Amino acid sequence: MDQYIIGIDQSTQGTKALLFNAQGRLIGRSDIPHRQIINDKGWVSHDPSEVYDNTVKVVKKLIEENNVDKSEVVGIGISNQRETSVAWDRDTGEPVDHAIVWQCSRAKDICAQVEANGVAGEVFSRTGIQLSPFFPASKFAWLIQNSPGAGELAEEGRLCLGTVDAYLVFRLTGGRCHKTDYSNASRTQLFNLKTLSWDEEICGWFGVPTEALPEVTDSNGDFGETDLEGYFTHPVPIRGVMGDSHGALFGQGCHERGMVKSTYGTGSSIMMNIGPDMISSSHGIVTSLAWGIDGKVTYVLEGNINYSAAVIAWLQKDVELIESPVETAALAKLAAPEDKTYLVPAFSGLGAPYWDNDATASFCGMTRNTGKKELVRAALDCIAYQINDILSAMKKDTGIGITHLRVDGGATKNDYLMQFQSDIADVQVDVPDAEELSGIGAAYMAGIALGVFDPAEVFSGMNYHSYTASMDEATRAAKCAGWKKAVDTVLTK
């Protein structure tokens, strides 16, 4: 009898289902997009019911398209868009409102109130995270305060809160499991990284009832079983759950202290494995948990960028400067070398290491000779500059030199961007032959937990194409100085 593991990657733009055989080889993939709900205030939302329905549909689609005997599916792993926050009725499983997407800063006034109470430093000390509306603490508070019926459900003990993983686990298990893993819990700004538990005092500061939050367990823990609404003939265990960036770190094989990866998605997450001991950043990045495995946690330093590959989508869909992202590499290579245009993509403020919610986007340094090619190059370059800012902060916080950067995400296909990233950060950039590292990581976690995958076998099967730095130090320093000057023009604090 064959055995298969399914990886579900529930991301910002849609839901993917990945099919792995018993050797850990990816043999099939299916995708279903979901709506991006953006109102006239710029609030970004998703419909949790649509996301759940698509999760069920995409798994069925995967199995049917690959002609697999569904009785041979033995486990599921889930990776999820992090920080996106959901509130739902414990009795019915129905969401009380649209989910607030991680990009959305509508809860900034709640953060401002917490800061005015003089506890921002204590929040950072305990959770490892700078006070910001991009994290679920203020998003949960906003949902409780503004969603019809949420307050009443909280009073009755019927309110459930969680990130997307917890909502999917709840729905997939028919309401039997309200659980999240250490990686997702550590990104809520409500989880104490020192006690490894929900911090009741911080929850109180935000007005979030701890009883509404999910149980926290290992990333390879028991998240219940699902029959996918009667589709499977047997209950299938869910045994791997991680935030998407953590899944990518695990899937990339960054299991040792000092190893670093960067995901080039809608936004970017740059993570460094710092091992079993917590380090608090003093350079504008955050501390989180990479994962918990068999009762032991691993910490990471992380910097998050709001607009990474989303900048390329903006070029295409909003300003219509390009017809396809595929064009960007060739255009950038044709740009005038002497042009010094920078794009600072603060479309919804700036994240790490600047943490300025009120910053706005700007092109800087344009001349009369700046044209389409130069603007496109500036858009690609800003992705690499932002990631280099994070890498620099990590080196300062840890004293660890970074020589290799493992990368994943759609934008890694852009050879201009990958070479420029290598040049500006002075690191070797390693691009894996596999694309879906988040889903791969969650599936590997589940498959290893269930004894289906041999860890040595699955991780040794990853192959990389590498880019090495060729830019001289004087040019690198001049370009980075220009970037810093451009950023300074948009900062409000």
N, C-alpha and C positions, 0 to 999 in steps of 0.2 A: 504494500500500500504506500503510495506517495504521500508526502506531507508538505503542506504549504503554510506560509505565514503571510498575513496581509498587513501592510503598513498603510495607515490613513494619515495623510498630511493635510490638515485643515488650515489653509493659509488665508491671507488677506483677500486674495482675488478669487479663490475657489477651493474646491476640495479634490484631492488626488487620492487614488487608491493604487497601491503598488503590490505586485504579487511576487513572492520569493519562493524558490524551491528549497529543498532540505539542505542544499549546499550554500544557501544564502545568496544565490544568484538572482538578480532581478530579471524576471521573464515577462512581465506585463505591467501596463499602466493605463489608467483611465482617469479622465478629468471632467469635472462639471463646475462651471463658474457660478458665482452668485452675485446679486445686485450690490452695487455700491450706492448707498442711500445718503445723499448729501443735500442738506437743505440750504436755504438762503443765508443762514448764519455761518455756513461752512462746517456745521456739525457732520461728522462721519459716523454712519450707523450700518449695522447688518441686521437682517431678520434672523433670529436664532432658529425659528422653525424651518425656514428655508435652508439654513446651513445643515440642520439635522436631517431633513428630508433628502438633501443632496448627498449626505454621507451614506445613507442607506442605499440610495439609487446608484451611487458610484461604485460601491462594493459589488452590488448585483451585476452592474455593467462590466466590471473587471472580470468576474468569474465567467460570465457568459461569453464575453469577447475572446477569452483565452481557453474556452472549452475545458474548464477544470471541473472535476467532480467535487462539488461543494462539501461532500462528506469528508474530504481530505484536508480541509482547512482546519488547522489545529490551534491557531493563535492569532491575536491581533495586537498591534502596537499603534499608538496614536501620538502624533506630534501636532502642535496647534499654534496658531497665531497667538502670541503672548499679549498680555495686558488687556486685550479686548474683554469687556466685562458684561456679564449676563446676570439678570435677576429673574427668578421663576417661582412658580407656585409648587411647593413640595407635594401637594396632593394630586395635582393634575399634570405637572411637568410643563405647563404652558408658560411661556415667558410673559412677564408683566409689561415689557417694553422692548423696543429694539435694543440690541447690544450696542454699547459704546465702543467704537473701534479704537485701538491703541493710539492712532494718529490724532484723535479728537481731543481738543483742549477745552471743551465746554465747562469742565469742572475747575477751572483755574481760580475762580473766586473762593471755592472751598479750600483750596491749598493756601490762598492768601489769608483766609481766616485762621487756619491752623498756624501759619507762620506768625500772624499777629499775636497769637497766644503764647509765643515765645518757646515753642517746642520743636522747631524745625531741626535744630541740632541734635536733639534726643532721638527724633525719628531717624535721622541719618545714622547715628551711632548704633542704634539697635537693628535697623533693617538693611543698612549698607547702601541705601538709596536716597538720593537728593529729593527733596520735596518737589513734586511735579505732577501736573494733571494728566500726564501720560500714563501714570501707574494706576492700578485698580482701586486703591484706597479711596481716592476722591471720586472716582467713577461710580463705585458702589454707593457712596454717600449721595451722589447726585441722583442715582436711580431711586434710592429710598425717598429722597426729598421731593422728586418731581414726577415719578411714574404713578399713574392712577392705581390706587389700591395697594401699593408696595408697603406703605407705612402700616396699614391695617394687617397685612400678611405678617409683617415683622412682629407686631404685637401679639398675634395669634400663634407665633412659632412656626408659621407655614412658609416663610420666605427662605428661599435658597439663593445664595450668591456664589459666583465662581467665574473662573476664566473658561474659555471655550472647551477645554479638555474636560472640566468637571461637568459641564452641561451635557456634553456628548456621552460621557460615562453614565450619567444619571439616566438619560433617555435610552441609551442602548441596553442598559440593564433593567429597564422597566421601573426605574425609581428605586431599585434596591441598593444602589451604591452612590453615595455623594462623597466622592473622593477626588483629591488632586495629588500630584507628586511634589517632591521637594523643590524641583526646579521652578515649577509654576508658582508655588506658594511663595518662594523667595522673591518673586517679581511683583507681589501685590502691594508692598510697602506696609503690610500689616503683620508680617512674619518676622519674628525675632531670630536673627541668625546665630545668636549666642545660646539661646535656650532651645532652639529648633522647635518652636511652637508659636501659635498665634499670640500676639502681644495684646492682652486685654486692655491695657491702658491706652495704647495707640488706637486700637479699635474704638475705644470710648471717645478719643479726641476727634475721630472722624464720624462718630455716630453710627458705626457699623456693628451690629450684634454678632458676637462670636459664634452663637449657636446657628447662625445662618450660613457660616463658612464651612467648606468641606473638610473632611478628615484628611490629614496629610500622611502620605505613606511613601515608601521607597519607589523609585522610578521603575524598578522591576518587580513591584509588589502586586498584590492581588486586587484588581479593579473589577472583579465580578465577571459574569459571563453574559453573552448575548446570543440570541438566535436570529438577530436581525429582523425582528418582527415576523418570525415564523419562516423566514427564508431558509435558514440552516435547519438541517434535520436533527442537530444536536447542539447543546450549548457550547459556545466557543469562548475560551478564556481571554480576557484583556490583560496582558502582562507586561506591557511597556508603555509608559506615558511620560512625555517630556515636552517642554516648550520647544518650538521649532529650532531656535538657535542652539539649545542644549543638545537636541537630537543631532544637529549638524556637527557639533563638537565631538559627540560620541561616535557618529558615523565616520568622521574624518580620522578616527583613531588618535585623537588628542587626549590621551589618557595619562600622560606624564606631566609633571609640573614644568611650566615654562612654555608648553606648546600652545600655539595661537592659531585661531581660524577667523575668517571674516566671511559673512554671508552677504552677497550682493542681491538683495531682493528689493521689494518696494522701498524699504529702509535697509539699513545695514546694522548687523550686530557683530561687534568685534570682541572676541572672548579669549582670555588667557587662563589656562588651567593653573591654579596656584596651590593645589594640593589640599591637605586635610585641615589647614589652619586658616582662619579668617585674617584678611588684611583690609584695613579701611583705607580707601583712597584719599589722598590729599591733593589730587591733581584733576578733579572734575569728572572722574568716572565712578562706577558703582561696583559694589560687591554683591554677588549672588551665589546661589548653589548651582553647581553644574548638574548634579544628580545625587540621588541616594541609592546605593546598591548594597543589599544584604546588611542593612543597619549602619552603614558607614557613608558619610557625606563627603563630597569634594567641592571646594569653593572655586569661584572664578572671579576675576576682574573683568568688567565689561563696559564698553562704551556703545551707545546707540545713536544712530544717525536717522533723522526723520525722513530725509529725502536722499535716496541712493539711486537705484534704477528707476525710481519714480520720476527722476529728473528727465530721463530719456522718454518716458511716457508723456511728460509735460511738453517736451519738444514736438512730439508727434500729434497729440490729441488736442492740446490747448492752443499752442501758438502755430501749429501746422507748419513747422519749419522743415520737417522730414516726413516722408511717407511711411517709412519702416525703420525700426531700430537697427536693422542690418546696415543701413547707410552710414551710420555714425562713425565707424572706424575709418572708412575710406575718406570721409570728409575731414575728419580730424587730422589725418596724415597730410592732407593737402593745405591745411591752414598755414598762414604766413608765420614763419618761425619768430619774427620780430614782434608780432602782436602780443600784447600783455593783458588781454581781457580775462577777467575772473568773473565767475558766477558764484555768488553766495546764496545757496538755495534755502533760505529761511522762509519757506512758504507757510509754515506753521510754527514759527519760532526756530530756535536752534537747540538741539539736545546737547549731549556730551561733546566736549568738556566745558561748553559755554553756559548752558542752562539759562537761556534767555527766551522766555515765551513770547515776548513782545517784539523780537527782532523780525524784520521783514526782508524779503529777498531783494537782491540787487545785482546788476551787472556793473562792474567797475573796470576802469582802464581802457574803455573803448576809444578809438579814434575814427576819423572819417574813412579809414581803410578797413575797418572791422566789418566783416561780412558774415554770411551764413556759415562758412567753414569755421571761422574763428569762434562764433557763438556756440557751434556744436562742440568744438574742442573744449571750450571753457566748461560746458555742461558735463562732459566726461571727466575733465580734470578735477572738477569740484568733488566728485565722488572719492577720488584717490586722496586729495588733500584732507578731506574730513577723516578718512580712515587713518591717514598718517598722524593726524592730531591725536587720535586715540592710542595708536601704538607708542607715540612719544610719552604719553601720560603713563602707560603701563610700565615702560622702562624706568621712569622716574619713581613710580610707586614700589617697584619690586627690586630694582637693580639688576634685573635679568636682561641680557642682551637678546634681541630678536633677530635671528638670521633667516628663518623660514616662516612664511605665512601660507597656511592652507586655506583655500578659498572655495566657495560654492555659490550657486545661484545663476540665474539666466545671463546676467551681464558678464560672467566669466568667459563667455564665448567671444567677447569683444577683445581682439588681440591688442588694439591700441591701448585700451584701458588697462589691461593686465600688464603690459610693458611699462606704461607710465606709473602704475602702482609700484612696480618693482624699482623703477628709477627714483621716484620721489621718496620712498620709504627706505631705500637701500637694503632691500631684503630679496630673497629668492621667493617668488610666488609660485606655489604648486597648485595646479588645476587638476582635479581628479577626472578620470574618464566617466565617472558616474555623475548624474546631475541632481538627483533628488536626495540630497544628504540628510535633510530633516526627517523625511519618511524612512529613509534607510536606517538612520540611527534608532528610531523608535521600533522598527521591525527587528533590528539586530538585538535590541534590549529584550524584546519579547521572546524571540527565538532562542536566545541564550538562556533566559530564565526558564523556558520550557524544556531545555535540553535538546532542542532540535538543531541548533547551530553550534559548531565548534568555533570559539572565539579566534583562535589562531588562524583558522582557515578563512573565515569571512573577512577579517581585517587585512590579511596578507594579499587578498585578491584585488586590492585597490591599486590602480596605476595612475601616474601623474605626468602631466606635461608642465615643464617648468620654464619660468621667465627669470632671467638674471639681470641685475642692474648694469646699465652701461652709461649712465649720466655722470659727469664729473661733479665733484663736490661743490665747486664754486657756482655752477649752474643750479644745482639742487638748492643750495642755500639762498640764492637770489629768488628762485621761484617760490620757495616757502615763505620768504620775507614778504613777497608781493601778496601772497595768500593771507598772511596775518594782517597786513594793512587793509586788505579788502574786507575781512571779517570785522575789523575794528570799526569800519564805517557803518555797519548795520546794528552793532550792539547797542542796547539801550541802558545797560547797567554794567 
